[in-house]
Amino acid sequence: MIKTVTSLPTSNSFPKESNFTANDCREPPQDCIFITNCPETKNSSRTIDVLDVRNTVPLEDTIKFENKCCYECGQEFNCSEGLEKITNRNPQDTDVCQGCKKLFSLAKRPEIRQRFNCSMNNLNNHEVRFLHDWYLHRCTSATITEELYHLPLSTHYYHRTTHNQSDEAEFTFYSTLTDKHTVAHYSTCFGCAEFVKTKRRTLRLVTNKKAGGEYVASTEELFEFLVKSGSICGFTGMQGSWVPFPDHITPLSGGGSSDVSNLQVTLQFLNNVKGNYESDDFQKWLRAFTKHQGYLV
């Protein structure tokens, strides 16, 4: 016996033309085969194959998706079983891949557009959204005689002023001091030194957790590495102060180390998306995403 349902109602009764009762839905007869068309939803367009209730085939195994490519990056979904790829279809939002789903869960679309806007890389524009006391610190290096503030390991310096009406400070651009971009200068600045030490503590914590106490670059090595990078993201080439973070080129879970030879500076929001995916796969996804979205990095 075959019964056809064009859409399943949410109430306890079925439309008259279906000849169904609520009990039919809860306890299907053993000799019935249901042929159903899953209604189109906002996040997915798909059809369901014929399902013989007598077989114990999981429902997800009967679903065939019409979209073969990710809606956000345009890449074809990876369908290889057992392989964790950034282009795997996201199980909750089946129109996008794992990478795009995570990216848009970390930042809103206007913020992502701003971050990938090439005009934000001109001069010190990429620092504008961070001109607050929470991010900047006073440069205490002996090579700076004025009261100037900057972001960690940044060559852009600012004056800080406050108003009587509120305690909130305002920062105005002073100058870019490229001649001060040295380890000797930053290492005598308390805020910059603490920034590097914090990064190493995080690196040590992650390494101990995932690699069981493998070697971690020393503070001096990490200082040299971060200063030399100029806060240039290894993925995008953008100079950013979105918390530049040492990323493992080969993930620790894949046998990589925390030596500087296996580290690269990345913007933290991209580092969070990359996770344990291989750098080559991630960069391929990132290029596809920026091209598909029309961003010029």
Phi, psi and omega in degrees: 000134181238130176238143183244134178235123180278328176202145182265120179285162181265351180279178182279353180235160181253157176302152184301321184293346180277340183057033182247153170241168178298325180295327177301322181288318184285321183233081182295138177301149184292338183260015181262149170236126180261133172246113186236147171250115181289126179301147177293137177245175181295323188261354184204143171239118187204161176235156181247131179292168175299131183240117176276116185297335182290339177272149180263045179278126178302146183300322183295337179286346181263357184272131174241127183267138180283325182278124182263346183235154179292136182294330186267325182247347177079000181281148177289138181295142173280125183247009181287127181290142175081359180253121177273099181245153179293340180265010173297147178292132178289129185291335180274318179242092193286357178270354183230160179275173181298320181296312181294322179299317181290320180301312183283350172275341181269332183212150178283158184304314179299324179291320177296318179299320180293320182292328180267003179284121185297335181294340179286350181268358181278135179050233181253020184301329183291350180262353188304316184286359181245015183278071178219159180301333182296330186256321184272156175221158179285133178285117182258011179295143181293344181279353177248117183268336180273166175275096183237153182237149177204166172280158182307128177060026180259145178270358181265127185242150187225152169269146180246129178228150178235157179245150181295331184291333181210164180272356182288133183268154174241143181241130178243139184297134180255298182190162173255117185251081183292335180289346179267002184279072181222156177297321181300322180288310185291327183293340177264003174264120186301315182297318179292319179297319178293325178300312181293320179297321178295319178297321180290322178298319178296318179297318178297316180298314180294319181295316178298323183286320187258338185233008173063045172084027175295169181298139177239137179308141180289166178300320180295317179295319181292322176302309181299317182296313183291319179294317180297328182292335182063023183059030177270121182294128181290343180271318189248341185080003179279141171272123186220153173245030174273058180052075177303133190230137177290118181251147178278123178297307169260119184304151177301323180293342179258013178099006179286167181243174177255026172282153183300336179292342180248018181245150173215150179275131177224156172290137192297326181294329176282326176299322180293325178290319183298315180054235181261010178287152178295145182300320181297315179295320181295315181294325176296316177297317183295318177298318179295320181295311182295323179291316182294324181277347179082023179274143175249107182268000000 
